[in-house]
Amino acid sequence: MTSKRAWSALAAGAAAIVVYYLIPGREQSALYFVIGATSVVGIFVGVRRNTAVEQRLAWYLFTVGLALEVAGDFVGTIVYELGLNREPPVPGIDDVLYLAGYPFLIVAAFMLVQRLRLVRSGVVLDSLIVFLAVGLVQWVYFIDPYNHEGLSHTAERLVSQAYPAMDAFLLVAVGQLLMRYVKNVSFAAFIAGIASLIVADEVFAIANSGYAGLDWIDAFFLGSYVLLAFATLHPSVEEIHANEDDSARLALPRLVLLGGALLTAPCVLLAEKAAGHRTHLSVGIFGVLVALAVLLRIVGVLRDVESAHSAEQRARRESETAQQLLAVQNQRLRELDTLKDEFLSSVSHELRTPLTSIQGYVELLREDEGNPMKRGYLDIIERNSERLLGLVADVLFAARVLEGQLRFEFQPVDVARLVHQAVEEARPRATSAGIELLAHDGTAPEVDGEPARLSQLLDNLVSNAIKFTPNGGRVDVRTSAADGFVRIEVSDTGVGLSAADRDHLFERFFRSQTALERQIQGTGLGLYISRAIVEAHGGRIGVTSVEGEGTTFLVELPVRA
């Protein structure tokens, strides 16, 4: 059922209550029963439509409890007042039905308390405190007075006392629910409906002898039916559930309720004294019990505080130990990283000399070798030695970057000329790979830089674009000037990069997932070195890419002043 229909039902119920006070006696009695019966049907319909199967038991118990209350109305109004034209006897069948409905209402209310996770050690003790305070008030003002009114029959006295006794249990449940108030329309209507029923019962118990059919307390009885029906008809009834807050903590509503319970005995004693009534022994008994329960609650809170403090100290010690271990591990990792860099630097230095020697002897052998096949072998040796020397140079350069030992000799550099040179040198590789390589001439003023390092930067970017572009693709290199920077743009129509790869692209030794899957050769140092060169020249480098569509690297270098 939609929210709009639920509010319409509430408005119709309120209108029916108004009509109840505007019609004559017999029709009024019939309408009283009709409002109650319609509300019970509304509750049943709301439960069926708006609650999950596993949550319906409590609401069905409410339905049964209110159905018994309405059955009592039927006996009292339809059977006796309209059918027999007299008031029902006390006790009578209507009292049996009324009292039989209370256990269902009470059990259902406490089931809702349990659903809101209110049944915990501290909360159970709070319930006991509230019950003792409510029980004291009920005994002094609503139960014990019947022992002194000289009622004609014991049964009549017991029935009259049973109503406020049942209300005491309902009050305890409502008090617990108020401690954990849920900001929910259905929950608020439910609380208001139960509260209305209790108020009507309490007033009825006080003014029983003077009760008349047009008494204003009928509005509370009827209002409780309508509100409880609205609570289940509103869609928000399915949202009434426990949250993760600790329901046992002493929040403000709980403190107010417990404080009021603690003050109940003194207030009752003062009220009885002011009215000139005899002092009830029950006031002292209930007062002592409430004080003991509050003392136990305070002890429990102190125990919880101490337990929380101990847990915090343990957690703090564990945290400090973990931090110390983490610091040791971090230091060890830094030492290992330093050892690794030193090892790579040492190995690179050691490799450079024999590789240079190999290249020298290859040159000598090529001069004296006339066999084309053997010259081809020498070419292979030379290419691989050059590749190894390039790798050694990259490792040594990366080591200098980490140590902050980069030393450049700046001079005026024509970037457009370097770009054209880099493209021409890479063209044979692009042609053999079936890739179209284009250099787009543009205006590019001079920059302050080291030509060899800027050429290395361009070679890295162009060779990367060729490596990651499949046959039939295209690589474009453009130069331009804007906002005091020379812009170099290298774009390709290759495999592209994922977002995860872009985040780590300029890290040392990082290789993209695509490079690993396609087994593309590389060390993961090219872009790391490229960024170091760009930043050493006071520039910046960035990348944009779409998987499956291509990648664009953009380098910006400050124009020479």
Number of C-alpha atoms within 10 A of each C-alpha: 13 11 14 11 14 20 14 12 20 22 14 14 23 18 11 18 21 12 12 22 17 11 12 10 15 13 12 19 21 17 19 22 21 16 21 26 20 16 27 25 14 23 28 20 15 22 27 16 16 19 20 12 10 7 14 16 16 21 23 18 20 25 25 21 25 26 21 22 24 26 21 24 24 23 20 24 26 19 17 17 18 18 11 12 12 12 12 17 12 14 16 15 15 24 22 14 20 20 19 17 23 23 17 20 24 24 18 23 27 21 20 21 20 14 15 19 19 23 18 13 12 19 20 15 18 26 21 16 26 28 21 25 26 20 23 25 20 20 20 16 17 21 21 15 14 16 12 8 9 10 13 8 10 12 13 16 21 15 17 20 20 17 22 23 17 18 23 24 23 25 20 24 24 21 22 26 20 17 22 21 14 17 10 15 17 24 24 16 21 22 21 18 24 25 18 21 21 23 17 20 20 19 14 18 18 13 12 12 8 8 14 11 12 14 11 12 21 19 20 21 20 24 24 27 27 28 26 27 31 30 27 28 29 26 22 17 22 18 15 17 12 16 11 6 9 13 19 20 13 15 12 10 15 20 14 13 18 21 14 14 22 22 15 22 24 13 14 19 19 13 12 16 12 9 9 9 10 9 13 14 9 15 21 15 13 20 23 15 17 25 16 13 20 20 12 15 19 13 12 15 16 12 12 13 12 12 12 12 12 12 12 12 12 12 12 12 12 12 12 12 12 12 12 12 12 12 12 12 12 12 12 12 12 12 12 12 12 14 12 12 19 14 12 17 20 12 14 19 15 12 14 18 11 13 18 14 12 16 19 12 14 18 14 11 14 17 10 9 12 10 9 10 10 13 17 12 12 18 15 12 15 19 12 13 20 16 12 16 20 13 18 21 16 19 23 19 18 24 18 15 17 12 10 9 11 14 10 14 10 12 13 14 17 15 26 22 12 18 23 18 16 23 22 15 13 15 19 13 15 24 14 9 16 16 23 17 22 16 18 13 14 13 13 20 19 19 21 19 24 17 19 11 17 20 16 17 21 23 21 17 23 26 18 16 28 27 18 21 24 16 15 12 19 20 24 18 23 20 23 18 17 11 8 13 20 24 25 23 20 23 23 27 23 25 21 22 24 15 13 10 15 15 11 13 20 22 15 15 17 17 20 17 13 16 16 11 8 9 9 13 10 15 14 18 21 26 22 18 23 22 19 22 23 19 14 15 20 13 18 18 20 14 17 14 20 15 13 12 13 21 22 22 18 17 23 23 23 21 19 15 7
